[in-house]
């Protein structure tokens, strides 16, 4: 007996795949920037590649090499990276409910939970499309991010972040991914309050703290919403 619930159409699958490929191409260019900045900061090629392969979260990686370049200690560099990377724990909640990983897929899923994969997954109304968006984006982005890191690391300091406009590419792409979520009734208020708190803390708080504070605003508003416990 055929399944009464049809799956995603071929057109929808192609749309998701094209969007994922576009993000992955941007990630490759941004990864090249990281590789160049990292080796230019004194981190060797092997360490740079391990950061991209194992840490796999751009903001945390840039924070780590930024502290190293400034002459900071290993503890300070790791702390800065953790402050920015801890936001991925919040992303794990909606992703785990959507992807529902089992067995060996659990650590792989956790590794791929980053800004872009989460935004792509939750932006889809169809759960099947959301799961496809997560996996296709995650696999392509991880591959091109590491390939870009290697290329940039071999080039050394040959990539100018500001000249290429890559310093604003990451937030611009993420904003475009999140824009559809603003259709939810409480989303604009949550976004504005979170942004206001983060901007107020940027001049006075250590790196990463404004991001955590904005996430806390979203968490509090979400729990205060009627029916949140359910």
Residue pairs with C-beta under 8 A, 6 or more apart in sequence:
7 128
8 16
8 126
8 128
8 129
8 132
12 126
12 129
13 129
13 132
16 120
16 124
16 129
16 132
16 133
16 136
17 136
19 120
19 133
19 137
20 120
20 133
20 136
20 137
20 140
20 141
21 140
23 116
23 120
23 137
23 140
23 141
23 173
23 177
24 137
24 140
24 141
24 143
24 144
24 145
25 144
26 169
26 173
27 58
27 116
27 141
27 144
27 145
27 148
28 144
28 145
28 147
28 148
29 148
29 164
29 166
29 169
30 58
30 145
30 148
30 166
30 169
30 170
31 52
31 58
31 144
31 145
31 146
31 147
31 148
31 149
31 151
31 152
32 148
32 149
32 151
32 152
32 155
32 159
33 148
33 152
33 159
33 161
33 164
33 166
34 48
34 52
34 58
34 61
34 62
34 65
34 148
34 149
34 152
35 48
35 52
35 148
35 149
35 150
35 151
35 152
35 153
35 154
35 155
36 152
36 153
36 155
36 156
36 157
36 158
36 159
37 62
37 65
37 69
37 152
37 157
37 159
37 161
38 47
38 48
38 51
38 61
38 65
38 149
38 152
38 153
39 45
39 48
39 152
39 153
39 156
39 157
40 69
40 156
40 157
41 65
41 66
41 68
41 69
42 68
42 69
43 51
43 65
43 68
45 153
45 154
48 149
48 153
49 146
49 149
49 150
49 153
51 61
51 64
51 65
51 149
52 61
52 145
52 146
52 149
53 146
55 61
55 64
55 81
55 85
56 111
56 112
56 114
56 142
56 145
57 84
57 85
57 88
57 114
57 115
58 145
58 170
59 84
59 85
59 170
60 80
60 81
60 82
60 84
60 85
61 81
63 77
63 80
63 81
63 83
63 84
63 207
63 208
64 77
64 78
64 80
64 81
65 77
66 80
67 76
67 77
67 80
68 77
72 80
80 206
80 207
80 208
82 208
83 206
83 207
83 208
83 209
83 211
83 212
84 207
84 208
84 211
86 208
86 212
87 211
87 212
87 215
88 113
88 114
90 215
90 219
91 113
91 114
91 115
91 118
92 110
92 113
94 118
94 121
94 122
95 109
95 113
95 117
95 118
95 121
95 122
95 134
96 109
98 121
98 122
98 127
98 130
98 131
98 134
99 105
99 109
99 121
99 131
99 134
99 135
101 108
101 109
101 110
111 142
112 134
112 135
112 138
112 139
112 142
114 138
114 141
115 170
115 174
116 137
116 141
116 173
116 174
116 177
117 133
117 134
117 137
117 138
117 141
118 134
119 174
119 177
119 178
120 133
120 134
120 137
120 177
121 130
121 131
121 133
121 134
121 137
122 130
122 181
123 130
123 133
123 177
123 178
123 180
123 181
124 130
124 133
152 158
152 159
159 166
161 167
178 191
181 187
182 188
182 191
186 221
186 225
189 221
190 217
190 218
190 221
190 222
193 217
193 221
194 214
194 215
194 217
194 218
195 214
197 210
197 213
197 214
197 217
198 210
198 211
198 213
198 214
199 210
201 209
201 210
201 213
202 210
205 213
222 228
